[in-house]
């Protein structure tokens, strides 16, 4: 592989940054380490916007991801994804925006098994779930339009950020907003290594965003960015969505 590549976010030059063993996972922050595979994954980092990514996954098929990452062993590196995270995220939306649920048309993008939407539906929300891995044959256009799209723990997993943003833009109403989570890499890669726990190929964390790269990515698709915390962000067009009030 070349030592320079065009950045998928801003098209500036991205250079080779560091490698990580394929089995490097987020659970290492809790003292749980998998046996190294010896398969080293290359990450590149953009000199312009700071986006850090593992380009070889751009050649993978959905079947490749299902076989090697999102398989029966995935729960060992992400024990919260089956139940804890859907419950926490549904509670987050219910507590903060439940009073506005009557005017919300919600889609949970990358919703996995659909549990989050099911929990919201039980509370009277108009909510759907879509996941590219669980619903590979579904046409994006058949889902309709939504004024509230959530994408929790999705952005860092995508091998092609352009496909993700095109899909979200297709699904988003003009006055809608995309509430999503991904940890910002600012200050985490300054030592020139992938020591940051969030840089984890075994979890499928293959796209690591800086604040600048998220801003540039949104601008490419006519979206403004507001970061609510270091890990929670909002994309919107001209005005904040009314449900945010």
Secondary structure, DSSP 8 states (H G I E B T S, - for coil): --SEEE-TTT-SEEEEEEEEETT--GGGGGT------S-EEEEEEETTT--EE-GGGGG--HHHHHHHTSSTTGGGT-TTTTTHHHHHHHHHHHHHHGGGGGG-EEEEET-TTSHHHHHHHHTT-EEEEE-TTT-TT--GGGG--EEEEEEET-GGG-S-HHHHHHHHHHHEEEEEEEEEE----TTTSTTSS--STT--GGGT--EE--HHHHHHHHHHTT-EEEESSSSEEEEESSS--GGG-
